Amino acid sequence: MDKIYIIEDDLKLSDITREYLESKGYIVHQTENFIDIMKEIKKIKPNIIILDINLPYFDGYYICREIRRSSNIPIIITSARSGEMDQIIAIDLGADDYIIKPFKLDILNSKIKAVLRRSYGEYSEIKTTANINGLVLDSHNYQIIYKEKYFELSKNELKLLKKFFDNSGEILSRAVLFEELWDDGNFIDENTLTVNITRIKNILKELGLVDVIKTKRGVGYMLDVAAIS
């Protein structure tokens, strides 16, 4: 069941939208703290975000930019601004779609389903690259790219890096990463994970990025977004 996070300061509209989307089978969360939106996103881990532009404290453009610094979560912008430039800015910042207020809820639902299909469903394989602050993971060509330098990746290295990209800023346990390598049914031992993590760290170092994959002793590993600049 997909989780939707609504970031909207019009409480009446937010409530109406939540009730409608829940009737369609989604799990829906609404913003409770407009100052700590990024913390709420990390806590909720939504499959898609419905983001208004006019918000207290930080506008939607800023929030969209901050999300894209560390995540590829699909984002649909909602706004009363109907200007072409507003839509261009939103898409350039990484939004997946833009819907002008007032909108019909069935239109919003159609857009949500289309974005979810592109991101996670039948068309998701078309999207083969992920980008965090200029560090690009090209899954199609098995490459990691940064500032016009690139390295070829093994199958295991690609699997691990994709897991780190999808969960950037979060600590991943050895068990979770080990499972990522194990899922094709081939036998691997504990040392295989250590060797691949070391190899990834060395590749990133060759690209000029030091300490991007941090070791949390006794816990696991983490991709530190702040170390990519």
PyMOL CGO cylinders between C-alpha atoms (Angstrom):
from pymol import cmd
from pymol.cgo import CYLINDER

trace = [
    CYLINDER, 0.00, 0.00, 0.00, 1.55, 3.30, -1.11, 0.3, 1, 1, 1, 1, 1, 1,
    CYLINDER, 1.55, 3.30, -1.11, 2.19, 6.08, 1.41, 0.3, 1, 1, 1, 1, 1, 1,
    CYLINDER, 2.19, 6.08, 1.41, 1.47, 9.68, 0.42, 0.3, 1, 1, 1, 1, 1, 1,
    CYLINDER, 1.47, 9.68, 0.42, 2.77, 12.70, 2.32, 0.3, 1, 1, 1, 1, 1, 1,
    CYLINDER, 2.77, 12.70, 2.32, 0.72, 15.89, 1.82, 0.3, 1, 1, 1, 1, 1, 1,
    CYLINDER, 0.72, 15.89, 1.82, 2.62, 19.13, 2.47, 0.3, 1, 1, 1, 1, 1, 1,
    CYLINDER, 2.62, 19.13, 2.47, -0.16, 21.72, 2.43, 0.3, 1, 1, 1, 1, 1, 1,
    CYLINDER, -0.16, 21.72, 2.43, -0.90, 24.58, 4.84, 0.3, 1, 1, 1, 1, 1, 1,
    CYLINDER, -0.90, 24.58, 4.84, -4.56, 24.93, 3.79, 0.3, 1, 1, 1, 1, 1, 1,
    CYLINDER, -4.56, 24.93, 3.79, -5.90, 22.53, 6.42, 0.3, 1, 1, 1, 1, 1, 1,
    CYLINDER, -5.90, 22.53, 6.42, -9.36, 22.23, 4.83, 0.3, 1, 1, 1, 1, 1, 1,
    CYLINDER, -9.36, 22.23, 4.83, -7.89, 21.31, 1.45, 0.3, 1, 1, 1, 1, 1, 1,
    CYLINDER, -7.89, 21.31, 1.45, -5.38, 18.97, 3.10, 0.3, 1, 1, 1, 1, 1, 1,
    CYLINDER, -5.38, 18.97, 3.10, -8.14, 17.17, 5.02, 0.3, 1, 1, 1, 1, 1, 1,
    CYLINDER, -8.14, 17.17, 5.02, -10.37, 16.84, 1.95, 0.3, 1, 1, 1, 1, 1, 1,
    CYLINDER, -10.37, 16.84, 1.95, -7.46, 15.50, -0.11, 0.3, 1, 1, 1, 1, 1, 1,
    CYLINDER, -7.46, 15.50, -0.11, -6.46, 13.04, 2.63, 0.3, 1, 1, 1, 1, 1, 1,
    CYLINDER, -6.46, 13.04, 2.63, -10.01, 11.68, 2.98, 0.3, 1, 1, 1, 1, 1, 1,
    CYLINDER, -10.01, 11.68, 2.98, -10.34, 11.25, -0.78, 0.3, 1, 1, 1, 1, 1, 1,
    CYLINDER, -10.34, 11.25, -0.78, -6.97, 9.51, -1.20, 0.3, 1, 1, 1, 1, 1, 1,
    CYLINDER, -6.97, 9.51, -1.20, -7.62, 7.23, 1.79, 0.3, 1, 1, 1, 1, 1, 1,
    CYLINDER, -7.62, 7.23, 1.79, -10.87, 6.18, 0.09, 0.3, 1, 1, 1, 1, 1, 1,
    CYLINDER, -10.87, 6.18, 0.09, -8.69, 5.12, -2.87, 0.3, 1, 1, 1, 1, 1, 1,
    CYLINDER, -8.69, 5.12, -2.87, -6.62, 2.83, -0.65, 0.3, 1, 1, 1, 1, 1, 1,
    CYLINDER, -6.62, 2.83, -0.65, -3.58, 5.01, 0.08, 0.3, 1, 1, 1, 1, 1, 1,
    CYLINDER, -3.58, 5.01, 0.08, -1.96, 5.59, 3.47, 0.3, 1, 1, 1, 1, 1, 1,
    CYLINDER, -1.96, 5.59, 3.47, -1.90, 9.36, 3.83, 0.3, 1, 1, 1, 1, 1, 1,
    CYLINDER, -1.90, 9.36, 3.83, 0.14, 11.58, 6.15, 0.3, 1, 1, 1, 1, 1, 1,
    CYLINDER, 0.14, 11.58, 6.15, -0.27, 15.33, 6.53, 0.3, 1, 1, 1, 1, 1, 1,
    CYLINDER, -0.27, 15.33, 6.53, 2.29, 17.92, 7.57, 0.3, 1, 1, 1, 1, 1, 1,
    CYLINDER, 2.29, 17.92, 7.57, 2.26, 18.60, 11.29, 0.3, 1, 1, 1, 1, 1, 1,
    CYLINDER, 2.26, 18.60, 11.29, 5.42, 20.69, 11.59, 0.3, 1, 1, 1, 1, 1, 1,
    CYLINDER, 5.42, 20.69, 11.59, 6.30, 23.05, 8.74, 0.3, 1, 1, 1, 1, 1, 1,
    CYLINDER, 6.30, 23.05, 8.74, 9.69, 23.85, 10.26, 0.3, 1, 1, 1, 1, 1, 1,
    CYLINDER, 9.69, 23.85, 10.26, 10.94, 20.26, 10.29, 0.3, 1, 1, 1, 1, 1, 1,
    CYLINDER, 10.94, 20.26, 10.29, 9.47, 18.94, 7.03, 0.3, 1, 1, 1, 1, 1, 1,
    CYLINDER, 9.47, 18.94, 7.03, 12.68, 17.11, 6.06, 0.3, 1, 1, 1, 1, 1, 1,
    CYLINDER, 12.68, 17.11, 6.06, 12.70, 15.26, 9.40, 0.3, 1, 1, 1, 1, 1, 1,
    CYLINDER, 12.70, 15.26, 9.40, 9.08, 14.21, 8.85, 0.3, 1, 1, 1, 1, 1, 1,
    CYLINDER, 9.08, 14.21, 8.85, 9.91, 12.90, 5.37, 0.3, 1, 1, 1, 1, 1, 1,
    CYLINDER, 9.91, 12.90, 5.37, 12.74, 10.74, 6.77, 0.3, 1, 1, 1, 1, 1, 1,
    CYLINDER, 12.74, 10.74, 6.77, 10.42, 9.46, 9.49, 0.3, 1, 1, 1, 1, 1, 1,
    CYLINDER, 10.42, 9.46, 9.49, 7.42, 8.69, 7.25, 0.3, 1, 1, 1, 1, 1, 1,
    CYLINDER, 7.42, 8.69, 7.25, 9.36, 7.40, 4.21, 0.3, 1, 1, 1, 1, 1, 1,
    CYLINDER, 9.36, 7.40, 4.21, 6.54, 8.18, 1.74, 0.3, 1, 1, 1, 1, 1, 1,
    CYLINDER, 6.54, 8.18, 1.74, 6.30, 6.70, -1.73, 0.3, 1, 1, 1, 1, 1, 1,
    CYLINDER, 6.30, 6.70, -1.73, 5.18, 10.05, -3.14, 0.3, 1, 1, 1, 1, 1, 1,
    CYLINDER, 5.18, 10.05, -3.14, 4.90, 13.67, -1.93, 0.3, 1, 1, 1, 1, 1, 1,
    CYLINDER, 4.90, 13.67, -1.93, 2.16, 16.18, -2.78, 0.3, 1, 1, 1, 1, 1, 1,
    CYLINDER, 2.16, 16.18, -2.78, 3.86, 19.55, -2.26, 0.3, 1, 1, 1, 1, 1, 1,
    CYLINDER, 3.86, 19.55, -2.26, 2.28, 23.01, -2.20, 0.3, 1, 1, 1, 1, 1, 1,
    CYLINDER, 2.28, 23.01, -2.20, 4.45, 25.99, -3.18, 0.3, 1, 1, 1, 1, 1, 1,
    CYLINDER, 4.45, 25.99, -3.18, 3.10, 28.65, -0.79, 0.3, 1, 1, 1, 1, 1, 1,
    CYLINDER, 3.10, 28.65, -0.79, 4.07, 27.39, 2.64, 0.3, 1, 1, 1, 1, 1, 1,
    CYLINDER, 4.07, 27.39, 2.64, 5.01, 29.03, 5.96, 0.3, 1, 1, 1, 1, 1, 1,
    CYLINDER, 5.01, 29.03, 5.96, 8.73, 29.27, 6.80, 0.3, 1, 1, 1, 1, 1, 1,
    CYLINDER, 8.73, 29.27, 6.80, 10.04, 27.67, 3.56, 0.3, 1, 1, 1, 1, 1, 1,
    CYLINDER, 10.04, 27.67, 3.56, 8.34, 27.67, 0.16, 0.3, 1, 1, 1, 1, 1, 1,
    CYLINDER, 8.34, 27.67, 0.16, 7.74, 24.54, -1.88, 0.3, 1, 1, 1, 1, 1, 1,
    CYLINDER, 7.74, 24.54, -1.88, 10.59, 25.30, -4.27, 0.3, 1, 1, 1, 1, 1, 1,
    CYLINDER, 10.59, 25.30, -4.27, 13.06, 25.25, -1.38, 0.3, 1, 1, 1, 1, 1, 1,
    CYLINDER, 13.06, 25.25, -1.38, 11.58, 22.01, 0.00, 0.3, 1, 1, 1, 1, 1, 1,
    CYLINDER, 11.58, 22.01, 0.00, 11.72, 20.39, -3.45, 0.3, 1, 1, 1, 1, 1, 1,
    CYLINDER, 11.72, 20.39, -3.45, 15.37, 21.37, -3.82, 0.3, 1, 1, 1, 1, 1, 1,
    CYLINDER, 15.37, 21.37, -3.82, 16.22, 20.00, -0.35, 0.3, 1, 1, 1, 1, 1, 1,
    CYLINDER, 16.22, 20.00, -0.35, 14.46, 16.69, -1.05, 0.3, 1, 1, 1, 1, 1, 1,
    CYLINDER, 14.46, 16.69, -1.05, 16.35, 16.28, -4.31, 0.3, 1, 1, 1, 1, 1, 1,
    CYLINDER, 16.35, 16.28, -4.31, 19.68, 16.77, -2.56, 0.3, 1, 1, 1, 1, 1, 1,
    CYLINDER, 19.68, 16.77, -2.56, 19.30, 13.33, -1.00, 0.3, 1, 1, 1, 1, 1, 1,
    CYLINDER, 19.30, 13.33, -1.00, 16.30, 11.51, -2.45, 0.3, 1, 1, 1, 1, 1, 1,
    CYLINDER, 16.30, 11.51, -2.45, 14.45, 10.54, -5.63, 0.3, 1, 1, 1, 1, 1, 1,
    CYLINDER, 14.45, 10.54, -5.63, 11.02, 10.36, -3.93, 0.3, 1, 1, 1, 1, 1, 1,
    CYLINDER, 11.02, 10.36, -3.93, 8.41, 11.33, -6.57, 0.3, 1, 1, 1, 1, 1, 1,
    CYLINDER, 8.41, 11.33, -6.57, 7.06, 14.86, -6.05, 0.3, 1, 1, 1, 1, 1, 1,
    CYLINDER, 7.06, 14.86, -6.05, 3.87, 16.41, -7.44, 0.3, 1, 1, 1, 1, 1, 1,
    CYLINDER, 3.87, 16.41, -7.44, 3.75, 20.19, -7.02, 0.3, 1, 1, 1, 1, 1, 1,
    CYLINDER, 3.75, 20.19, -7.02, 0.36, 21.82, -6.39, 0.3, 1, 1, 1, 1, 1, 1,
    CYLINDER, 0.36, 21.82, -6.39, -0.03, 25.58, -6.76, 0.3, 1, 1, 1, 1, 1, 1,
    CYLINDER, -0.03, 25.58, -6.76, -2.42, 28.37, -7.66, 0.3, 1, 1, 1, 1, 1, 1,
    CYLINDER, -2.42, 28.37, -7.66, 0.41, 29.81, -9.76, 0.3, 1, 1, 1, 1, 1, 1,
    CYLINDER, 0.41, 29.81, -9.76, -0.49, 29.02, -13.35, 0.3, 1, 1, 1, 1, 1, 1,
    CYLINDER, -0.49, 29.02, -13.35, 2.43, 30.76, -15.04, 0.3, 1, 1, 1, 1, 1, 1,
    CYLINDER, 2.43, 30.76, -15.04, 4.60, 28.76, -17.40, 0.3, 1, 1, 1, 1, 1, 1,
    CYLINDER, 4.60, 28.76, -17.40, 7.78, 29.88, -15.63, 0.3, 1, 1, 1, 1, 1, 1,
    CYLINDER, 7.78, 29.88, -15.63, 6.53, 28.56, -12.28, 0.3, 1, 1, 1, 1, 1, 1,
    CYLINDER, 6.53, 28.56, -12.28, 6.02, 25.16, -13.83, 0.3, 1, 1, 1, 1, 1, 1,
    CYLINDER, 6.02, 25.16, -13.83, 9.42, 25.24, -15.52, 0.3, 1, 1, 1, 1, 1, 1,
    CYLINDER, 9.42, 25.24, -15.52, 11.12, 26.11, -12.21, 0.3, 1, 1, 1, 1, 1, 1,
    CYLINDER, 11.12, 26.11, -12.21, 9.35, 23.24, -10.45, 0.3, 1, 1, 1, 1, 1, 1,
    CYLINDER, 9.35, 23.24, -10.45, 10.35, 20.68, -13.08, 0.3, 1, 1, 1, 1, 1, 1,
    CYLINDER, 10.35, 20.68, -13.08, 13.92, 22.01, -13.20, 0.3, 1, 1, 1, 1, 1, 1,
    CYLINDER, 13.92, 22.01, -13.20, 14.16, 21.55, -9.43, 0.3, 1, 1, 1, 1, 1, 1,
    CYLINDER, 14.16, 21.55, -9.43, 13.21, 17.89, -9.80, 0.3, 1, 1, 1, 1, 1, 1,
    CYLINDER, 13.21, 17.89, -9.80, 9.42, 17.78, -9.46, 0.3, 1, 1, 1, 1, 1, 1,
    CYLINDER, 9.42, 17.78, -9.46, 7.77, 14.92, -11.36, 0.3, 1, 1, 1, 1, 1, 1,
    CYLINDER, 7.77, 14.92, -11.36, 4.54, 16.76, -12.16, 0.3, 1, 1, 1, 1, 1, 1,
    CYLINDER, 4.54, 16.76, -12.16, 2.71, 20.06, -11.57, 0.3, 1, 1, 1, 1, 1, 1,
    CYLINDER, 2.71, 20.06, -11.57, -1.01, 20.55, -10.98, 0.3, 1, 1, 1, 1, 1, 1,
    CYLINDER, -1.01, 20.55, -10.98, -2.73, 23.95, -10.86, 0.3, 1, 1, 1, 1, 1, 1,
    CYLINDER, -2.73, 23.95, -10.86, -5.21, 24.81, -8.12, 0.3, 1, 1, 1, 1, 1, 1,
    CYLINDER, -5.21, 24.81, -8.12, -8.13, 24.47, -7.94, 0.3, 1, 1, 1, 1, 1, 1,
    CYLINDER, -8.13, 24.47, -7.94, -7.97, 20.90, -9.23, 0.3, 1, 1, 1, 1, 1, 1,
    CYLINDER, -7.97, 20.90, -9.23, -10.34, 17.95, -9.32, 0.3, 1, 1, 1, 1, 1, 1,
    CYLINDER, -10.34, 17.95, -9.32, -9.37, 15.17, -6.96, 0.3, 1, 1, 1, 1, 1, 1,
    CYLINDER, -9.37, 15.17, -6.96, -9.81, 12.50, -9.62, 0.3, 1, 1, 1, 1, 1, 1,
    CYLINDER, -9.81, 12.50, -9.62, -7.27, 14.36, -11.78, 0.3, 1, 1, 1, 1, 1, 1,
    CYLINDER, -7.27, 14.36, -11.78, -4.84, 14.41, -8.84, 0.3, 1, 1, 1, 1, 1, 1,
    CYLINDER, -4.84, 14.41, -8.84, -5.38, 10.66, -8.35, 0.3, 1, 1, 1, 1, 1, 1,
    CYLINDER, -5.38, 10.66, -8.35, -4.67, 10.01, -12.03, 0.3, 1, 1, 1, 1, 1, 1,
    CYLINDER, -4.67, 10.01, -12.03, -1.43, 11.97, -11.80, 0.3, 1, 1, 1, 1, 1, 1,
    CYLINDER, -1.43, 11.97, -11.80, -0.43, 10.11, -8.62, 0.3, 1, 1, 1, 1, 1, 1,
    CYLINDER, -0.43, 10.11, -8.62, -1.00, 6.73, -10.29, 0.3, 1, 1, 1, 1, 1, 1,
    CYLINDER, -1.00, 6.73, -10.29, 0.96, 7.79, -13.38, 0.3, 1, 1, 1, 1, 1, 1,
    CYLINDER, 0.96, 7.79, -13.38, 3.94, 9.04, -11.34, 0.3, 1, 1, 1, 1, 1, 1,
    CYLINDER, 3.94, 9.04, -11.34, 3.94, 5.90, -9.18, 0.3, 1, 1, 1, 1, 1, 1,
    CYLINDER, 3.94, 5.90, -9.18, 3.94, 3.73, -12.33, 0.3, 1, 1, 1, 1, 1, 1,
    CYLINDER, 3.94, 3.73, -12.33, 6.88, 5.63, -13.77, 0.3, 1, 1, 1, 1, 1, 1,
    CYLINDER, 6.88, 5.63, -13.77, 8.80, 5.52, -10.50, 0.3, 1, 1, 1, 1, 1, 1,
    CYLINDER, 8.80, 5.52, -10.50, 8.07, 2.05, -9.16, 0.3, 1, 1, 1, 1, 1, 1,
    CYLINDER, 8.07, 2.05, -9.16, 5.95, 0.14, -11.65, 0.3, 1, 1, 1, 1, 1, 1,
    CYLINDER, 5.95, 0.14, -11.65, 5.98, -1.05, -15.23, 0.3, 1, 1, 1, 1, 1, 1,
    CYLINDER, 5.98, -1.05, -15.23, 7.94, 1.95, -16.55, 0.3, 1, 1, 1, 1, 1, 1,
    CYLINDER, 7.94, 1.95, -16.55, 10.40, 2.28, -13.67, 0.3, 1, 1, 1, 1, 1, 1,
    CYLINDER, 10.40, 2.28, -13.67, 13.23, 0.48, -15.47, 0.3, 1, 1, 1, 1, 1, 1,
    CYLINDER, 13.23, 0.48, -15.47, 13.37, 3.35, -17.97, 0.3, 1, 1, 1, 1, 1, 1,
    CYLINDER, 13.37, 3.35, -17.97, 14.77, 5.56, -15.20, 0.3, 1, 1, 1, 1, 1, 1,
    CYLINDER, 14.77, 5.56, -15.20, 18.27, 4.14, -14.76, 0.3, 1, 1, 1, 1, 1, 1,
    CYLINDER, 18.27, 4.14, -14.76, 20.20, 7.02, -13.22, 0.3, 1, 1, 1, 1, 1, 1,
    CYLINDER, 20.20, 7.02, -13.22, 20.26, 8.54, -9.73, 0.3, 1, 1, 1, 1, 1, 1,
    CYLINDER, 20.26, 8.54, -9.73, 21.97, 11.81, -8.84, 0.3, 1, 1, 1, 1, 1, 1,
    CYLINDER, 21.97, 11.81, -8.84, 23.08, 13.08, -5.43, 0.3, 1, 1, 1, 1, 1, 1,
    CYLINDER, 23.08, 13.08, -5.43, 24.86, 16.43, -5.53, 0.3, 1, 1, 1, 1, 1, 1,
    CYLINDER, 24.86, 16.43, -5.53, 26.46, 15.61, -8.88, 0.3, 1, 1, 1, 1, 1, 1,
    CYLINDER, 26.46, 15.61, -8.88, 27.42, 12.03, -8.01, 0.3, 1, 1, 1, 1, 1, 1,
    CYLINDER, 27.42, 12.03, -8.01, 25.59, 9.98, -10.63, 0.3, 1, 1, 1, 1, 1, 1,
    CYLINDER, 25.59, 9.98, -10.63, 24.83, 6.27, -10.50, 0.3, 1, 1, 1, 1, 1, 1,
    CYLINDER, 24.83, 6.27, -10.50, 24.20, 4.91, -14.00, 0.3, 1, 1, 1, 1, 1, 1,
    CYLINDER, 24.20, 4.91, -14.00, 22.56, 1.51, -13.50, 0.3, 1, 1, 1, 1, 1, 1,
    CYLINDER, 22.56, 1.51, -13.50, 22.17, 0.83, -17.20, 0.3, 1, 1, 1, 1, 1, 1,
    CYLINDER, 22.17, 0.83, -17.20, 25.89, 1.16, -17.94, 0.3, 1, 1, 1, 1, 1, 1,
    CYLINDER, 25.89, 1.16, -17.94, 27.13, -0.07, -14.53, 0.3, 1, 1, 1, 1, 1, 1,
    CYLINDER, 27.13, -0.07, -14.53, 29.01, 3.18, -13.87, 0.3, 1, 1, 1, 1, 1, 1,
    CYLINDER, 29.01, 3.18, -13.87, 29.51, 5.73, -11.09, 0.3, 1, 1, 1, 1, 1, 1,
    CYLINDER, 29.51, 5.73, -11.09, 30.21, 9.23, -12.42, 0.3, 1, 1, 1, 1, 1, 1,
    CYLINDER, 30.21, 9.23, -12.42, 31.47, 12.44, -10.80, 0.3, 1, 1, 1, 1, 1, 1,
    CYLINDER, 31.47, 12.44, -10.80, 32.79, 15.60, -12.47, 0.3, 1, 1, 1, 1, 1, 1,
    CYLINDER, 32.79, 15.60, -12.47, 33.43, 13.91, -15.83, 0.3, 1, 1, 1, 1, 1, 1,
    CYLINDER, 33.43, 13.91, -15.83, 35.30, 10.99, -14.23, 0.3, 1, 1, 1, 1, 1, 1,
    CYLINDER, 35.30, 10.99, -14.23, 33.75, 7.55, -14.07, 0.3, 1, 1, 1, 1, 1, 1,
    CYLINDER, 33.75, 7.55, -14.07, 34.42, 4.01, -12.91, 0.3, 1, 1, 1, 1, 1, 1,
    CYLINDER, 34.42, 4.01, -12.91, 32.98, 0.72, -14.10, 0.3, 1, 1, 1, 1, 1, 1,
    CYLINDER, 32.98, 0.72, -14.10, 31.10, -1.21, -11.41, 0.3, 1, 1, 1, 1, 1, 1,
    CYLINDER, 31.10, -1.21, -11.41, 30.66, -4.91, -10.76, 0.3, 1, 1, 1, 1, 1, 1,
    CYLINDER, 30.66, -4.91, -10.76, 27.15, -6.29, -10.25, 0.3, 1, 1, 1, 1, 1, 1,
    CYLINDER, 27.15, -6.29, -10.25, 27.60, -6.37, -6.47, 0.3, 1, 1, 1, 1, 1, 1,
    CYLINDER, 27.60, -6.37, -6.47, 29.05, -2.86, -6.33, 0.3, 1, 1, 1, 1, 1, 1,
    CYLINDER, 29.05, -2.86, -6.33, 26.08, -1.54, -8.31, 0.3, 1, 1, 1, 1, 1, 1,
    CYLINDER, 26.08, -1.54, -8.31, 23.60, -3.30, -6.01, 0.3, 1, 1, 1, 1, 1, 1,
    CYLINDER, 23.60, -3.30, -6.01, 25.19, -1.84, -2.90, 0.3, 1, 1, 1, 1, 1, 1,
    CYLINDER, 25.19, -1.84, -2.90, 25.52, 1.67, -4.32, 0.3, 1, 1, 1, 1, 1, 1,
    CYLINDER, 25.52, 1.67, -4.32, 21.88, 1.66, -5.42, 0.3, 1, 1, 1, 1, 1, 1,
    CYLINDER, 21.88, 1.66, -5.42, 20.88, 0.68, -1.88, 0.3, 1, 1, 1, 1, 1, 1,
    CYLINDER, 20.88, 0.68, -1.88, 22.98, 3.54, -0.49, 0.3, 1, 1, 1, 1, 1, 1,
    CYLINDER, 22.98, 3.54, -0.49, 21.52, 6.02, -3.00, 0.3, 1, 1, 1, 1, 1, 1,
    CYLINDER, 21.52, 6.02, -3.00, 17.96, 4.95, -2.20, 0.3, 1, 1, 1, 1, 1, 1,
    CYLINDER, 17.96, 4.95, -2.20, 18.63, 5.35, 1.54, 0.3, 1, 1, 1, 1, 1, 1,
    CYLINDER, 18.63, 5.35, 1.54, 21.14, 8.21, 1.60, 0.3, 1, 1, 1, 1, 1, 1,
    CYLINDER, 21.14, 8.21, 1.60, 21.71, 9.70, 5.04, 0.3, 1, 1, 1, 1, 1, 1,
    CYLINDER, 21.71, 9.70, 5.04, 20.43, 6.55, 6.75, 0.3, 1, 1, 1, 1, 1, 1,
    CYLINDER, 20.43, 6.55, 6.75, 22.48, 3.87, 8.48, 0.3, 1, 1, 1, 1, 1, 1,
    CYLINDER, 22.48, 3.87, 8.48, 22.16, 0.50, 6.75, 0.3, 1, 1, 1, 1, 1, 1,
    CYLINDER, 22.16, 0.50, 6.75, 23.00, -2.57, 8.80, 0.3, 1, 1, 1, 1, 1, 1,
    CYLINDER, 23.00, -2.57, 8.80, 25.32, -5.27, 7.50, 0.3, 1, 1, 1, 1, 1, 1,
    CYLINDER, 25.32, -5.27, 7.50, 22.34, -7.64, 7.52, 0.3, 1, 1, 1, 1, 1, 1,
    CYLINDER, 22.34, -7.64, 7.52, 20.37, -5.37, 5.17, 0.3, 1, 1, 1, 1, 1, 1,
    CYLINDER, 20.37, -5.37, 5.17, 23.32, -4.97, 2.81, 0.3, 1, 1, 1, 1, 1, 1,
    CYLINDER, 23.32, -4.97, 2.81, 24.14, -8.68, 2.95, 0.3, 1, 1, 1, 1, 1, 1,
    CYLINDER, 24.14, -8.68, 2.95, 20.54, -9.43, 1.94, 0.3, 1, 1, 1, 1, 1, 1,
    CYLINDER, 20.54, -9.43, 1.94, 20.93, -7.09, -1.02, 0.3, 1, 1, 1, 1, 1, 1,
    CYLINDER, 20.93, -7.09, -1.02, 23.80, -9.23, -2.34, 0.3, 1, 1, 1, 1, 1, 1,
    CYLINDER, 23.80, -9.23, -2.34, 22.08, -12.51, -1.49, 0.3, 1, 1, 1, 1, 1, 1,
    CYLINDER, 22.08, -12.51, -1.49, 18.81, -11.88, -3.35, 0.3, 1, 1, 1, 1, 1, 1,
    CYLINDER, 18.81, -11.88, -3.35, 19.88, -13.53, -6.59, 0.3, 1, 1, 1, 1, 1, 1,
    CYLINDER, 19.88, -13.53, -6.59, 20.31, -16.86, -4.83, 0.3, 1, 1, 1, 1, 1, 1,
    CYLINDER, 20.31, -16.86, -4.83, 24.07, -17.09, -5.19, 0.3, 1, 1, 1, 1, 1, 1,
    CYLINDER, 24.07, -17.09, -5.19, 26.07, -18.04, -2.11, 0.3, 1, 1, 1, 1, 1, 1,
    CYLINDER, 26.07, -18.04, -2.11, 28.27, -15.33, -0.61, 0.3, 1, 1, 1, 1, 1, 1,
    CYLINDER, 28.27, -15.33, -0.61, 30.15, -15.13, 2.65, 0.3, 1, 1, 1, 1, 1, 1,
    CYLINDER, 30.15, -15.13, 2.65, 30.47, -12.27, 5.14, 0.3, 1, 1, 1, 1, 1, 1,
    CYLINDER, 30.47, -12.27, 5.14, 33.83, -11.23, 3.73, 0.3, 1, 1, 1, 1, 1, 1,
    CYLINDER, 33.83, -11.23, 3.73, 32.25, -10.53, 0.34, 0.3, 1, 1, 1, 1, 1, 1,
    CYLINDER, 32.25, -10.53, 0.34, 30.34, -7.59, 1.79, 0.3, 1, 1, 1, 1, 1, 1,
    CYLINDER, 30.34, -7.59, 1.79, 33.44, -6.14, 3.45, 0.3, 1, 1, 1, 1, 1, 1,
    CYLINDER, 33.44, -6.14, 3.45, 35.46, -6.48, 0.25, 0.3, 1, 1, 1, 1, 1, 1,
    CYLINDER, 35.46, -6.48, 0.25, 32.76, -4.75, -1.83, 0.3, 1, 1, 1, 1, 1, 1,
    CYLINDER, 32.76, -4.75, -1.83, 32.33, -1.91, 0.66, 0.3, 1, 1, 1, 1, 1, 1,
    CYLINDER, 32.33, -1.91, 0.66, 36.09, -1.35, 0.67, 0.3, 1, 1, 1, 1, 1, 1,
    CYLINDER, 36.09, -1.35, 0.67, 36.14, -1.39, -3.13, 0.3, 1, 1, 1, 1, 1, 1,
    CYLINDER, 36.14, -1.39, -3.13, 33.32, 1.19, -3.27, 0.3, 1, 1, 1, 1, 1, 1,
    CYLINDER, 33.32, 1.19, -3.27, 35.14, 3.47, -0.83, 0.3, 1, 1, 1, 1, 1, 1,
    CYLINDER, 35.14, 3.47, -0.83, 38.29, 3.25, -2.95, 0.3, 1, 1, 1, 1, 1, 1,
    CYLINDER, 38.29, 3.25, -2.95, 36.36, 4.02, -6.15, 0.3, 1, 1, 1, 1, 1, 1,
    CYLINDER, 36.36, 4.02, -6.15, 34.80, 7.10, -4.57, 0.3, 1, 1, 1, 1, 1, 1,
    CYLINDER, 34.80, 7.10, -4.57, 38.22, 8.17, -3.32, 0.3, 1, 1, 1, 1, 1, 1,
    CYLINDER, 38.22, 8.17, -3.32, 39.57, 7.92, -6.87, 0.3, 1, 1, 1, 1, 1, 1,
    CYLINDER, 39.57, 7.92, -6.87, 36.72, 10.19, -7.95, 0.3, 1, 1, 1, 1, 1, 1,
    CYLINDER, 36.72, 10.19, -7.95, 37.87, 12.73, -5.36, 0.3, 1, 1, 1, 1, 1, 1,
    CYLINDER, 37.87, 12.73, -5.36, 35.24, 11.93, -2.73, 0.3, 1, 1, 1, 1, 1, 1,
    CYLINDER, 35.24, 11.93, -2.73, 36.61, 10.94, 0.67, 0.3, 1, 1, 1, 1, 1, 1,
    CYLINDER, 36.61, 10.94, 0.67, 34.59, 9.45, 3.53, 0.3, 1, 1, 1, 1, 1, 1,
    CYLINDER, 34.59, 9.45, 3.53, 31.29, 9.41, 1.60, 0.3, 1, 1, 1, 1, 1, 1,
    CYLINDER, 31.29, 9.41, 1.60, 30.52, 5.89, 2.83, 0.3, 1, 1, 1, 1, 1, 1,
    CYLINDER, 30.52, 5.89, 2.83, 30.91, 6.10, 6.59, 0.3, 1, 1, 1, 1, 1, 1,
    CYLINDER, 30.91, 6.10, 6.59, 31.38, 3.05, 8.81, 0.3, 1, 1, 1, 1, 1, 1,
    CYLINDER, 31.38, 3.05, 8.81, 29.25, 3.06, 11.97, 0.3, 1, 1, 1, 1, 1, 1,
    CYLINDER, 29.25, 3.06, 11.97, 31.03, 0.52, 14.14, 0.3, 1, 1, 1, 1, 1, 1,
    CYLINDER, 31.03, 0.52, 14.14, 28.75, -2.20, 15.40, 0.3, 1, 1, 1, 1, 1, 1,
    CYLINDER, 28.75, -2.20, 15.40, 25.83, -0.78, 13.41, 0.3, 1, 1, 1, 1, 1, 1,
    CYLINDER, 25.83, -0.78, 13.41, 26.51, -0.62, 9.68, 0.3, 1, 1, 1, 1, 1, 1,
    CYLINDER, 26.51, -0.62, 9.68, 27.28, 1.91, 6.95, 0.3, 1, 1, 1, 1, 1, 1,
    CYLINDER, 27.28, 1.91, 6.95, 25.86, 5.21, 5.72, 0.3, 1, 1, 1, 1, 1, 1,
    CYLINDER, 25.86, 5.21, 5.72, 26.11, 7.36, 2.58, 0.3, 1, 1, 1, 1, 1, 1,
    CYLINDER, 26.11, 7.36, 2.58, 26.87, 10.86, 3.87, 0.3, 1, 1, 1, 1, 1, 1,
    CYLINDER, 26.87, 10.86, 3.87, 25.30, 13.40, 1.47, 0.3, 1, 1, 1, 1, 1, 1,
    CYLINDER, 25.30, 13.40, 1.47, 27.22, 16.27, 3.09, 0.3, 1, 1, 1, 1, 1, 1,
    CYLINDER, 27.22, 16.27, 3.09, 30.53, 14.68, 2.05, 0.3, 1, 1, 1, 1, 1, 1,
    CYLINDER, 30.53, 14.68, 2.05, 29.58, 15.11, -1.63, 0.3, 1, 1, 1, 1, 1, 1,
    CYLINDER, 29.58, 15.11, -1.63, 30.26, 18.66, -2.79, 0.3, 1, 1, 1, 1, 1, 1,
]
cmd.load_cgo(trace, "trace")
